[in-house]
């Protein structure tokens, strides 16, 4: 099932909005929260330039010193997968 074109165009906005919710919860992003953001980008089968830009900006906001080993691994995986 294909998504309507207007939904695909808004996926990057949904990713940004949901990331704000995640960060406002406790000031941090968990592995599962980051995975959910990635799933929004991937739900149409590809990650477009705007989704990459938004996900890249979210990853840049993460405090490297506070990342757990699992989160470091997830971030590294996403960077590789999306060529960030």
C-alpha positions, 0 to 999 in steps of 0.5 A, spaced: 500 500 500 502 506 497 502 512 502 498 518 499 504 523 496 502 529 501 503 524 507 510 522 504 511 530 504 510 531 511 514 525 514 520 529 515 515 534 519 512 528 523 519 526 525 521 533 527 515 533 531 515 527 535 523 528 536 521 534 540 516 530 544 521 525 546 526 530 548 521 534 552 520 528 556 526 527 559 531 531 555 534 525 552 532 520 546 532 513 547 534 507 542 527 505 542 525 512 540 530 513 535 528 507 532 521 509 532 523 516 528 527 512 523 521 507 522 517 514 520 522 515 515 522 508 512 515 507 512 514 508 504 520 504 503 526 510 502 528 515 506 528 522 502 533 528 503 528 532 508 528 526 512 535 525 512 536 532 514 531 532 520 534 525 522 541 528 521 539 534 525 536 530 531 543 525 531 547 532 532 543 534 538 545 528 542 550 529 547 555 524 545 558 523 553 551 521 555 550 516 550 549 509 552 553 503 548 546 501 545 545 508 543 552 509 540 551 503 536 544 505 534 546 512 532 552 509 528 548 504 524 543 509 522 549 514 520 551 508 516 545 506 513 543 513 511 550 515 509 549 521 514 
